[in-house]
Amino acid sequence: MTEACIVGWAHTPFGKLEEPDIEALMARVAGAAIEDAGISPAEIDASFIGLFNGGFSKQDFPSSLVLQSLPELRFKPSTRYENACATGTAAIHGARDFLAAGRGRFALVVGAEKMTATPGAQIGDILLNASYRREEGDIPAGFAGVFGRIADGYFQRYGDQSDALAAIAAKNHKNGVDNPYAQIRKDLGFAFCRTESEKNPFVAPPLKRTDCSLVSDGAAALVLTDEDTARAMAKAVRFRAAVQVNDFLPISKRDITRFDGATEAWQRAFAAADAKLADLSFVETHDCFTVAELLEYEAMGLTPQGQGARAALEGWTAADGRLPVNRSGGLKAKGHPIGATGVSMHAIAAMQLTGQAGAMQLPRAELAGVFNMGGAAVANYVSILEALR
């Protein structure tokens, strides 16, 4: 069996966009990704749509919306995927399975979310749908409160890590300056991210506003095909590994100071790819909150448990560090339109691996790691990618 390859992509800017709804956002990227792949819409055999929704849009059941802009896809299978903040990567896995089963030659993946039209209080309640409401539904500050609790537990065990969290935020905002798709393209600096202020208040102590990802609109799309077909195409990025690991939903059933599901996903991905962390050129990881990126350093094996701060404070994960992490600016600067995030992470990794990342381009981009998670390390996806040639 040959492995799936990414052969085309498209990406909107993230932020408060003029597109009125998810249909318009999907239309903006679906045809563009197909064109980028150098094929016609009629050659797409199936579509895989990532949308979290949860109340952001009254229009649910989005699988056939892509037909509005691509009528050539009529009478072909199209399926909606949802797995909290890992929704986009779940759709990618659906496309990979479709290709591996030999059911088609080309698959379209679209991830989208329209969040900014929803009132703030309602946004917080919708995001809590990605937690275990029976136990966590009344945590103050919504999902930020869940990660505030995680950060507080980590601080109690390992000491105050506010400097490290500020360093992560500052790094990602600095990186976001170079990303034309990023919602915030401003280098905020360490001092601003470290200091509580009127412009950077506590949201869910110890997390401040600069520790939290953004409310965003946006979409991204990929075209996938089998490896044999990809070899004849203009560009191709191959999956060396693609792993999904799910953990318990209630945080009460886990040690929340460690992301065990993420650790397991990384270990399985490295085994499947016959690779190790030192082989990676860069990582795009799920920094929905800065403490998540800190814990993900430990989960991927960059530092031992409880020592993730070293990677941030000593510059290991900077653009010129030993393992650049979130050269795109991550969710922190790029934005986090939930259904689009996993697709975006893979698209940007593919840009890096094919030398098409523009100002974001790293001098060495040979093997990429992508970590996308749903909930508080509940749905954990790791991809390891390389250029096919």
Secondary structure, DSSP 4 states (H G I P E B T S, - for coil): -PPEEEEEEEEPPPBS-S--SHHHHHHHHHHHHHHHHT--GGG--EEEEE---TTS-S----TTGGGGT-GGGTTS-EEEE--GGGHHHHHHHHHHHHHHTTS-SEEEEEEEEE-TTS-HHHHHHHHGGGS-HHHHTT-TTHHHHHHHHHHHHHHHHH---HHHHHHHHHHHHHHHTT-TT-S------HHHHHS--SSS-EEETTEEGGGBPPP-EEEEEEEEEEHHHHTTSS--EEEEEEEEEE--SSGGGS-TTS-HHHHHHHHHHHHHHT--GGG-SEEEE--SBHHHHHHHHHHHTSS-TT-HHHHHHTTTTSTTSSS-B-TT-HHHHH---HHHHHHHHHHHHHHHHTT--GGG--S--SEEEEEEEETTTTEEEEEEEEE--
